[in-house]
Structures are given as C-alpha cells and as structure tokens.
Amino acid sequence: MPPNPPATPPIRPPAAAPAVETAIPDCCNIGVVFRALLFVNLAVLAGTLLRNGWQGGLIAFVESATLTEPACLLALAALCLLRRPLRGVAPWGQRLLCALVPAAATGALIRLWSGHEWFTLGFPSLGVLEGMLVAALCGAALQHYFELRARAFSPSLVEARLQALQARIRPHFLFNSLNAVLSLIRSEPLRAETALEDLADMLRVLMRDARDMTTMEAELRLCRQYLAIEKLRLGERLQVSWETAHVSKEMLARAQMPALLLQPLLENAVRHGVEPAAAPAAIQVRIARQLERIEITIVNPLHGDGEPVGGNGLALQNIRERLTLLYDVEATLSTRAAHGLFEVRLRFPYTRVASAAA
C-alpha cells in the first residue's frame, strides 16, 4: 500500500494591503479649489473690513487680490502635483506640508514683488514672515476642514454601502437566477455553467468596498454578466442596445470609475422598465466622451404615470453620495421622465490608470 501523500498546507488568502491615508486635499478637484479660494477671500475680506472699515476695507480687499489670488492658485497647483507622489508620507507630514506649501508660495511672491512700486504702495506694512505666517494658518485651517469633511462622509458611505448591498443582492434575484440555471442544467449544461460563473463573478465583485475604483472595461463586463443572468429569466423581453461615441477599447481599458456604479442603474432599468412589460422592452446604454469628461446615459421604458420609486431612489441616492465623496462637484447624476421613457444621465471626469494593465 503506497504511503499517504504529505498533507498539503491550507492556502491562505494574501493579507489585504493597509489602506493609505491621504491627508492632502485633492487640489486638482474644482470643488476643492472653489472652496479654498472662497475661504481665503472671505478671511481676507473680514480682516480688511475689521482693520479699515467698510469703504477702506473694500478698497484694500480689491488691492490684496493681486497677492492672495496668485498665491492661492500657486499653492493649490503645487499641492495638486504633490498629492499623489507623497501619499506614502505619514499623515502628520502631509498636514505639515499643507501649511508649508502656501507659506512658501506666499513668501516667494512677496520677495519677488517687494521691489516693485505698485506692490509697496498696496502692501506698505506686509513683510515676508508675516505673509508666510498668515498663509500657513490658512493652509492648516483648510487642510483640517477638508479632512473633517472627508471623515464626515465616511459613516454615510458605510451605510450607503450596506443599503446598496441589500438593494443589489435581493433574495428574489438570487432565487430567480438559481432557478433559471437549474432549468438549464439538463437541456443546456454549457449555458448553465456559464451562468453560474457569471453569478459567482458578480457576487465576488459585489462584496468589494464601495470606495474601490475599477476600469470602465471591467465595469461594463460586470454589467454584461448581470444582463446575461437576467436574460435567462426574462428571455426576449429584455433587449439591450449599446451605443458609443468617441470611445475606443484603449480608453475603456484605461478610464477609471467607481466600482459598482452602473450595475445598480441597469438593475433599476430592468426592474422598472422590463419586468412590468408583457412585450419586449429595450434598454439603451449610451457611452460618450466629451473632452475630459465621460457621459453615460441609460434609458428604459417607463410604466405608469410617474417616476419610478422604491429601490430606484435608494440606488440613485447611494450613487450620488459616492460621487460627492469621490469627485465633489465634478460629477453629476440627473434623471428625467418624459414620453414614456425614464433617463438616467451620469457625468464624471475622465481619469486614467497608470497603464492598461492596471
């Protein structure tokens, strides 16, 4: 009798990489830039009004814009460029940098312009150290505000993730999908095997963190797997057309987007546009690139007199919260119901991964 083979040690999944904390605000984001400029200008306006009164304060505020605006934009541009390379720096170092960069930008401009008459007339008592101190305080205050804002979104993000999982992995969807697969095991075993593989891939992706980013190619592949599963249940009633404009395969492979962004929208389109229909119902998915923005439109038939409610509103609210957290004001999600159709339009910045394989 041959000896027993040595026991194979259990395969352990690789440990998850620790999350990298980024304390530097995303100064490439339009919303961050707008809030920073608004805060600095309001602070300067308050200071000039308290110091010079209404009339003199307004004049001094206009004159101060020749320094505050360039210094702010220069500091924001520097932090925008430094944010990604310095992600590995300790959080306290990133926070310190958010104070030092505005101070350095302000000090450099004051030193550069201090020999010009127009500058000395507008800022007769402003020294380099004084300007750097004020800029450092503003930078530290803004960093603290944006960090607190990001943390304030975190609880709603976790709650939205749990709600989204409950909305997406509904028991009746799993029950119907498994029943559809069981009906194919004997008659079409290859098709049943493919459907089970799609379902397993979907469940694995749905358990990912809602903050994860993916490529458009991977997200569209997930959506097609979902639609293939629903096709088993709905048959010819489910009709889907895909339209692209100025979108190449290379762009789909490199364009970043939040994971699980389109699948809930398609699920709502199926639930509200196809399930109630007795005849074939068409879902239109249009993907377009406009300069540095991506626009995705999903159109489905509208049954009844009003806008879909229930799960549709939950998914839309979840997606809006995620877009606000990730893109601030640079991404939008709008809906429109007209002429028997319900349209969801999604716009977000076109950001690229490092390489097509990433």
C-alpha positions, 0 to 999 in steps of 0.5 A: 500500500503506497504511503499517504501523500504529505498533507498539503498546507491550507492556502491562505488568502494574501493579507489585504494591503493597509489602506493609505491615508491621504491627508492632502486635499485633492487640489486638482478637484474644482470643488476643492479649489472653489472652496479654498479660494472662497475661504481665503477671500472671505478671511481676507475680506473680514480682516480688511473690513475689521482693520479699515472699515467698510469703504477702506476695507473694500478698497484694500480687499480689491488691492490684496487680490493681486497677492492672495489670488496668485498665491492661492492658485500657486499653492493649490497647483503645487499641492495638486502635483504633490498629492499623489507622489507623497501619499506614502508620507505619514499623515502628520507630514502631509498636514505639515506640508499643507501649511508649508506649501502656501507659506512658501508660495506666499513668501516667494511672491512677496520677495519677488514683488517687494521691489516693485512700486505698485506692490509697496504702495498696496502692501506698505506694512506686509513683510515676508514672515508675516505673509508666510505666517498668515498663509500657513494658518490658512493652509492648516485651517483648510487642510483640517476642514477638508479632512473633517469633511472627508471623515464626515462622509465616511459613516454615510458611505458605510451605510450607503454601502450596506443599503446598496448591498441589500438593494443589489443582492435581493433574495428574489434575484438570487432565487430567480437566477438559481432557478433559471440555471437549474432549468438549464442544467439538463437541456443546456449544461454549457449555458448553465455553467456559464451562468453560474460563473457569471453569478459567482463573478458578480457576487465576488465583485459585489462584496468589494468596498464601495470606495474601490475604483475599477476600469470602465472595461471591467465595469461594463463586463460586470454589467454584461454578466448581470444582463446575461443572468437576467436574460435567462429569466426574462428571455426576449423581453429584455433587449439591450442596445449599446451605443458609443461615441468617441470611445475606443477599447484603449480608453475603456481599458484605461478610464477609471470609475467607481466600482459598482456604479452602473450595475445598480442603474441597469438593475433599476432599468430592468426592474422598472422598465422590463419586468412590468412589460408583457412585450419586449422592452429595450434598454439603451446604454449610451457611452460618450466622451466629451473632452475630459469628461465621460457621459453615460446615459441609460434609458428604459421604458417607463410604466405608469404615470410617474417616476419610478420609486422604491429601490430606484431612489435608494440606488440613485441616492447611494450613487450620488453620495459616492460621487460627492465623496469621490469627485465633489462637484465634478460629477453629476447624476440627473434623471428625467421622465418624459414620453414614456421613457425614464433617463438616467444621465451620469457625468464624471471626469475622465481619469486614467490608470497608470497603464492598461494593465492596471 
